[in-house]
Amino acid sequence: MHHLSYCFLASYGTQRTLILNTTNYNGNPRGLETFFLPLSDTCTTFNKSHMVSWPGKNDSLVVAFPGRDRPNPRPSYLPKSIPKDISERLMRLHGDPFAWWMGQFFKYAMRMNKDFQKYTDDLAREMGYESPIVGVQIRRSDKLHTDAIFLDLSVYMEAVEEFYAELEMRQPVAQRRIFLATDDPSTIPELKRRYPEYQVVHNEASIKSAHPSQRTKGSSVRYLLADVYFLSRSDFLVCGMTSNICRLAYELMQTIHPDASTLLWSVDQEYVMHFAGGDDAPRNGNAERRSGAPPI
């Protein structure tokens, strides 16, 4: 989805129609349309003989956007930027304007089809997903070998407990509840043992499928996207911005609330976009604990 956001921005910036082909994506013959509605019902094909390389010309019929999010030349509207015509109002009214702007693209691209909507509805009832609930995403496994460090469960739960303590000053809370998305199965029994006062809501199939050897299977994509859906609809979100899943859930939150910039606590770094500003590598996640907003 974050790779797709560069395509969206280029399409918007050049006032062109985006045609996306995700056929056979990660074992899904229909690609993203296995889960989401098509970007368009009419503009779905193009003539390859008309295709020219990026950036093309104003009268070019079809322009191929380069892969891996490093177009050359790089236009000024790629992350992080927002449209000038709404920038003044957006900066005045929202705590994280760029996250809001990204959220609008994802909200459109991730409009569920009937089958996927039924799956998430059934799963919510099966898990007992209901408000109030705090979404917690703990990314470990292969991530610890690249741009993240191991963080104890208490680092996540500190923000969770502060959220519920503040909430309980305003209203009665019959049950403290967590939705947990993770690629480390050991966090489930650890969380239940160390924090028995919390109800832990999770999708067992998703946790099993999160192992690096399982991630390219078609069903794993469905579990992952469902996790993102439930994280984004939590009342508060605790995760690490070094994870694309965390960032995507945070961006989608902006489309659900007037301003969700204070509804997240990042355990590692601030909100970033990969290759923003033309960087050749993502930022290191081993920095001191930072976030765009403190716990409420």
Disulfide bonds with the S-S distance in Angstrom:
Cys239-Cys246 2.07
